[in-house]
Amino acid sequence: MTKIKIEQIANIAVILLALVVGSVFLRDRLFNHDPQLNQMNVGDKLPTLGGWDWSAHERTLVLVLRKGCHFCEDSAPFYQRLAALQRQGVTTSPIVAVFPDSADVVEHVVQSEGLEVQTVSGVSLEELKIAGTPTLLLVDKSGMVLKAWIGVLSPRQELEVIKAMACSHGSCRESS
């Protein structure tokens, strides 16, 4: 190859690289994809979910899950422990698992993961402002989010969930 051809190839490569970097920069500037902008936050209010009555319980733990989410599958043993604690009366809050999937898919997932919780299927994660699964939300009797946890939880976070579920109305102080 001649020196001129090598320089031309190098110039083309530099121009292509500049175009790629520029397009990524413009995409991020023009179309903000910050998942926190569309995330359910403490203090937000959840809509009514498939007949679930927020006012029937002081607090409800909402597990937002979906079929095929390996983080949800990895967290299933913790959810099984939560359900067992709830059945034993150690925690006072009911648990409802919310899925975007159809009822038959949800039934299969719940059975295969051994989750003994109430479920609501066909819920739009976008309408709930849930950017990713699993997401756990502790909700009060008006549907307001008191606490939120996202992703696979650390042992410390799991303990926070259990403590938050064990608090009955007036017996625990909310911490920020």
Buried (B, 14 or more C-beta within 10 A) or exposed (E): EEEEEEEEEEEEEEEEEEEEEEEEEEEEEEEEEEEEEEBBEEEBEBEEBEEBEBEEBBBBBBBBBBBEBEBBBEBBEBBBEBBEBBEEEEBBBBBBBBBBBEEEBBBEBBEEBEBBBBBBBBBEBEEBBBBBBBBBBBBBBEBBBBBBBBBBBEEEBBEBBBEBBBBEEEEEEEEE
